[in-house]
Amino acid sequence: MVAQNIFFYAFAALIVGAAIAVVTTKNVVRAALYLVTVFVGVVAQYMLLAAEFVAVTQILVYIGAIMVLMLFGIMLTRARIGRDVALTHDSWWLGLITAVALVGVMGYALIDAFGDDPLPEDIRIQDVAGSNSATVSDAIFSQYLIPFEVVSVLLLAALVGAIVLARKDRA
Amino acid sequence: MDDLMLNQFLLLGAVLFCIGVYGVLARRNAVMVLMSIELVLNAVNINLLAFGAMHNDIAGAVFALFVIAIAAAEVGVGLAIVLIIYRNRHSVDLNDVDAMKG
């Protein structure tokens, strides 16, 4: 259990450090690469929570697809590749006050509500063969079939919408 | 302090969420705002999975997958909108997007 805690705090520090770098760096491409670091740390936390299917999906979708899309976005909008001082509003300190107040309120509420509730000794969600992928797919295709279909339609709508929006020859 | 606590995951999620909120509020570049939104969505996923582990319920993982799918759709449409703004105004500075100002 101590090993899990060391693992947790090491990757939590990585996530928080890289996330702060994402929102403070003056270089857009570097921010995208710090974002990859955040995603890797989050994958480690998913593993710790015994959700390996979600972890693998996160690697495929976030690090594989979304980051490529982000880098294309940076490239197509011809952001300055080097330092860019105009990345942050002049009134960034208002955002800082909001974020610090929010973390204070949320931290107080969480500590007040959940105190030191422990997670189960052995996190394993009805696994069949040492992995929870089978359980996840069973749940998606039985109990959560309608949300799954709705997400499919949403993805189709987003696909069509993105193509229509980005077309050059639209009226 | 030797068992994993629910709260350590929830607090990590809260901190990540607030860093994302700061990014959305403070950044001027539209692509950077989209990146900050990804931080917020990841914080939500950590919370979903922590509660799923806590209650030994697979729903946490299922909805985390739905959030990932919706994040992919959001980035696709968001970047398309950013590209249109860039094409029309030759800038992705959110301070320049003031056509709706009275």
Chai-1 contact restraints between the chains, C-beta under 6 A:
chainA,res_idxA,chainB,res_idxB,connection_type,confidence,min_distance_angstrom,max_distance_angstrom,comment,restraint_id
A,M1,B,D2,contact,1.0,0.0,6.0,A-B,restraint_1
A,M1,B,D3,contact,1.0,0.0,6.0,A-B,restraint_2
A,V2,B,D2,contact,1.0,0.0,6.0,A-B,restraint_3
A,Q4,B,L4,contact,1.0,0.0,6.0,A-B,restraint_4
A,A12,B,L12,contact,1.0,0.0,6.0,A-B,restraint_5
A,V16,B,V15,contact,1.0,0.0,6.0,A-B,restraint_6
A,A19,B,L16,contact,1.0,0.0,6.0,A-B,restraint_7
A,A19,B,I19,contact,1.0,0.0,6.0,A-B,restraint_8
A,A19,B,L39,contact,1.0,0.0,6.0,A-B,restraint_9
A,V23,B,I19,contact,1.0,0.0,6.0,A-B,restraint_10
A,V23,B,Y22,contact,1.0,0.0,6.0,A-B,restraint_11
A,V23,B,G23,contact,1.0,0.0,6.0,A-B,restraint_12
A,L35,B,M35,contact,1.0,0.0,6.0,A-B,restraint_13
A,V42,B,N42,contact,1.0,0.0,6.0,A-B,restraint_14
A,Q45,B,I46,contact,1.0,0.0,6.0,A-B,restraint_15
A,Y46,B,L49,contact,1.0,0.0,6.0,A-B,restraint_16
A,L49,B,L49,contact,1.0,0.0,6.0,A-B,restraint_17
A,L49,B,A53,contact,1.0,0.0,6.0,A-B,restraint_18
A,A51,B,L49,contact,1.0,0.0,6.0,A-B,restraint_19
A,A51,B,A61,contact,1.0,0.0,6.0,A-B,restraint_20
A,V54,B,A61,contact,1.0,0.0,6.0,A-B,restraint_21
A,V54,B,A64,contact,1.0,0.0,6.0,A-B,restraint_22
A,T57,B,I68,contact,1.0,0.0,6.0,A-B,restraint_23
A,V61,B,I68,contact,1.0,0.0,6.0,A-B,restraint_24
A,V61,B,A72,contact,1.0,0.0,6.0,A-B,restraint_25
A,I66,B,V75,contact,1.0,0.0,6.0,A-B,restraint_26
A,L69,B,V75,contact,1.0,0.0,6.0,A-B,restraint_27
A,L69,B,L79,contact,1.0,0.0,6.0,A-B,restraint_28
A,G73,B,V31,contact,1.0,0.0,6.0,A-B,restraint_29
A,G73,B,L79,contact,1.0,0.0,6.0,A-B,restraint_30
A,I74,B,V31,contact,1.0,0.0,6.0,A-B,restraint_31
A,L76,B,L83,contact,1.0,0.0,6.0,A-B,restraint_32
A,T77,B,Y86,contact,1.0,0.0,6.0,A-B,restraint_33
A,T77,B,V92,contact,1.0,0.0,6.0,A-B,restraint_34
A,L87,B,R28,contact,1.0,0.0,6.0,A-B,restraint_35
A,L87,B,N29,contact,1.0,0.0,6.0,A-B,restraint_36
A,T88,B,A26,contact,1.0,0.0,6.0,A-B,restraint_37
A,H89,B,A26,contact,1.0,0.0,6.0,A-B,restraint_38
A,H89,B,R28,contact,1.0,0.0,6.0,A-B,restraint_39
A,W92,B,A26,contact,1.0,0.0,6.0,A-B,restraint_40
A,G95,B,Y22,contact,1.0,0.0,6.0,A-B,restraint_41
A,G95,B,L25,contact,1.0,0.0,6.0,A-B,restraint_42
A,G95,B,A26,contact,1.0,0.0,6.0,A-B,restraint_43
A,A99,B,C18,contact,1.0,0.0,6.0,A-B,restraint_44
A,A99,B,V21,contact,1.0,0.0,6.0,A-B,restraint_45
A,A99,B,Y22,contact,1.0,0.0,6.0,A-B,restraint_46
A,L102,B,C18,contact,1.0,0.0,6.0,A-B,restraint_47
A,V103,B,A14,contact,1.0,0.0,6.0,A-B,restraint_48
A,V103,B,V15,contact,1.0,0.0,6.0,A-B,restraint_49
A,V103,B,C18,contact,1.0,0.0,6.0,A-B,restraint_50
A,M106,B,A14,contact,1.0,0.0,6.0,A-B,restraint_51
A,G107,B,A14,contact,1.0,0.0,6.0,A-B,restraint_52
A,L110,B,N7,contact,1.0,0.0,6.0,A-B,restraint_53
A,L110,B,L10,contact,1.0,0.0,6.0,A-B,restraint_54
A,L110,B,L11,contact,1.0,0.0,6.0,A-B,restraint_55
A,F114,B,L6,contact,1.0,0.0,6.0,A-B,restraint_56
A,F114,B,N7,contact,1.0,0.0,6.0,A-B,restraint_57
A,D116,B,M5,contact,1.0,0.0,6.0,A-B,restraint_58
A,D117,B,L6,contact,1.0,0.0,6.0,A-B,restraint_59
A,P118,B,D3,contact,1.0,0.0,6.0,A-B,restraint_60
A,P118,B,M5,contact,1.0,0.0,6.0,A-B,restraint_61
A,L119,B,L4,contact,1.0,0.0,6.0,A-B,restraint_62
A,L119,B,L6,contact,1.0,0.0,6.0,A-B,restraint_63
A,L119,B,A53,contact,1.0,0.0,6.0,A-B,restraint_64
A,L119,B,M54,contact,1.0,0.0,6.0,A-B,restraint_65
A,I123,B,A53,contact,1.0,0.0,6.0,A-B,restraint_66
A,I125,B,N56,contact,1.0,0.0,6.0,A-B,restraint_67
A,I125,B,I58,contact,1.0,0.0,6.0,A-B,restraint_68
A,T135,B,I58,contact,1.0,0.0,6.0,A-B,restraint_69
A,V136,B,A61,contact,1.0,0.0,6.0,A-B,restraint_70
A,A139,B,I58,contact,1.0,0.0,6.0,A-B,restraint_71
A,A139,B,V62,contact,1.0,0.0,6.0,A-B,restraint_72
A,I140,B,V62,contact,1.0,0.0,6.0,A-B,restraint_73
A,Y144,B,V62,contact,1.0,0.0,6.0,A-B,restraint_74
A,V151,B,F66,contact,1.0,0.0,6.0,A-B,restraint_75
A,V151,B,A69,contact,1.0,0.0,6.0,A-B,restraint_76
A,L154,B,A73,contact,1.0,0.0,6.0,A-B,restraint_77
A,L155,B,A73,contact,1.0,0.0,6.0,A-B,restraint_78
A,A158,B,A73,contact,1.0,0.0,6.0,A-B,restraint_79
A,A158,B,G76,contact,1.0,0.0,6.0,A-B,restraint_80
A,A158,B,V77,contact,1.0,0.0,6.0,A-B,restraint_81
A,G161,B,V77,contact,1.0,0.0,6.0,A-B,restraint_82
A,A162,B,G76,contact,1.0,0.0,6.0,A-B,restraint_83
A,A162,B,V77,contact,1.0,0.0,6.0,A-B,restraint_84
A,A162,B,A80,contact,1.0,0.0,6.0,A-B,restraint_85
A,L165,B,A80,contact,1.0,0.0,6.0,A-B,restraint_86
A,L165,B,I84,contact,1.0,0.0,6.0,A-B,restraint_87
A,A166,B,A80,contact,1.0,0.0,6.0,A-B,restraint_88
A,A166,B,L83,contact,1.0,0.0,6.0,A-B,restraint_89
